[in-house]
Amino acid sequence: MQSFDERSTSSIHPNIFTTQFLARLAERDEPPTAGDADVAGPWRIEPVPGHGFGLFRIGESPARGFAPVVVFPSRWLALIAAAILPGTGRDPLLR
């Protein structure tokens, strides 16, 4: 049985995909649901000292070094945005 050491990994390439494949992959558009996932939430509203109220994704906070997605001067505007934002990334059902 072989043991793991640096010699066993020296022949492995840093990426198994060819540069041509990666270039073609980079040319592709994002999937249609990418916009929905970006704004889906859930959102948290936290005070941002000196600026107002910020919208943060769950797990993000200014105490952990994250910047808010958007800052509002009043809490009620942040509440409205948190309610509306998940619906903005979707295609309209009717045109």
N, C-alpha and C positions, 0 to 999 in steps of 0.2 A: 504494500500500500504506500502510495506516495504521500509525502508530507507537503504542506504548503510553505513555500519560501519564495524569495524574490526571483530566483532563477526560473521558477515555473511560470511566472507572469511576464517575463521579459519579451516573449514572442507575441503577446497579445497586442493587437492594435488598440489605440485609444477609443476608436469608434468602429463598430462592425459594419456600418453603412458606408457606401461609397459617396464621394463628394457629389457625384452627378445625381444620385438619389436624393441627397439632402437639399441640393439646389432646386430640384423639381418639387420637393415637399414644401419648401419655403415659398414657392410661387402660388400655392393653393390658397384660396380664400378661407376665412374662418367658417366654421359650420354655422348654419342659420340660427342655432340656439345659443351662440356665444354671447350675444347681446343680452339675452334673457338671464343667463347665468351671472353676468357681470353686475346686474342691478337687482337680482332676486332677493337679496337680504338673507336673513333678518337683520334689521338695522337697530343700532342703539344710539340714543341721544345723550351726549355728555356735554357739560359746560366746558367751553374753551376760554380760559381766563383772558380777559381783555378783548375778546372777539365776539362772543355770543355762544351759540349752541352748535355743536358739530355732529354730523352723522358719521358713525363708525360701524364697520362690520363687526359681527360677534367675534370676540377674541381680540379685537384691536382696541386700544385706548391710548390717550395722550401720555399716560403714565408709563406705557411700554414703548414709547417712541414712535407711535404711528400718527400720521397726519390724518385729519378728517377728510372724508370724500368731499364734503361741502360744509360751509359754515353759514348759519343764519343768525340775524340779529336778535330774534326772539324764539322762544321755545315752541310756540304754536306753529310757526312756519316750518320748523324742523319736524314737528309731528305730521303736518300735512305732507311734506316731502317724503317722509318715511312710509306713509301710507300709499302714496302715488308712485313712487320710484319703481317698485317691482313690476308695475304694469307697463312701464315705458320701453322695456327691452323687447317686447313681443310685437309681432306683426299684427296689424289690425284685423279683427275678424270680419269686418265689413268694410267695403270701400264704396 
